[in-house]
Amino acid sequence: MKGFSRFVALGDSQTEGIGDGDELTGLRGWADRLAARIANRNPELEYANLAVRGKLASQVRDEQLDPALSLRPDLATVVAGVNDILRPRFDADEVAEHLATMFAALTAQGAVVATLTFPDVARITPLARPLSGRVHALNQHIRGAARRYGVIVAETSEHEIVTDPRLWCADRLHASPLGHQRIADAVAHALGIPGSDDSWTLPLHPLLPPPAGLRAAWAELNWVVTFFAPWAVRRARGRSSGDLRIPKRPELYRVSDGHMPKRR
């Protein structure tokens, strides 16, 4: 693996770090964790995180690609498309075109680019079963675009551990701190970072049997009322959780300095 000196992360809420920390103490997330891991071997590493929650793949391209290119990274991660899957009108070809544009521009500038595939949401949220085909289609397009531009893919979709509920927050949309750590480990392994291995694929200790019958139905209803309904209302009003938000780390900073710049 070549040494990296400038790492820039592009994406949506997962890359921003939702589910790993909070607005008061600060969000961490898998990209921050990956940056810290790289900085352990290269204290000179500089890192920026341009991701903003709620963004579609087209918005990631339009709003984050040019700023990322201006930072001239030698490592970039691009993870987007889940918010597109959740929209009524989903076009896997269109999403793939936006991803491919970012892959092409970043690799043409000389950056090593990494991305990942997504787990089957039906194994996390049974009510999301109709979206399974969309996830499969997007993953196939991600693989195709990655092959075309020499992008490294962390194949997180292929391992059972990625749908373990302990890797997900209560909203079932964002990774938990443990989930973010596993994603960071998966990307590190795909990049061949020294000291990384496939231990991120190993299962956790067995869970108690999941609820069944009325308890299972109540759990699903509670999820709909608590998480899905507010999201649906926001979408119906044409609003996004990322409206008026800016990236948390818009500029490069040295990770080893131990100072996380505050959101402006």
Buried (B, 14 or more C-beta within 10 A) or exposed (E): EEEBBBBBBBBBBBBBBBBBBEEEEBBBBBBBBBBBBBBBEBEEBBBBBBBBBBBBBBBBBEBBBEBBBEBEBBBBBBBBBBBBBBEEEBEBEBBBBBBBBBBBBBBEBEBBBBBBBBBBBBBBBEBBEEBBBBBBBBBEBBBEBBEEBEBBBBBBBEBEBBBBBEBBBEBBBBBBBBBBBBBBBBBBBBBEBEEBEEEBBEEEEEEEEEEEEEEEEEEBEEBEEEBBEEBEEBBEEEEBBBEEBEBBBBEBBEBBEEEBEEEE
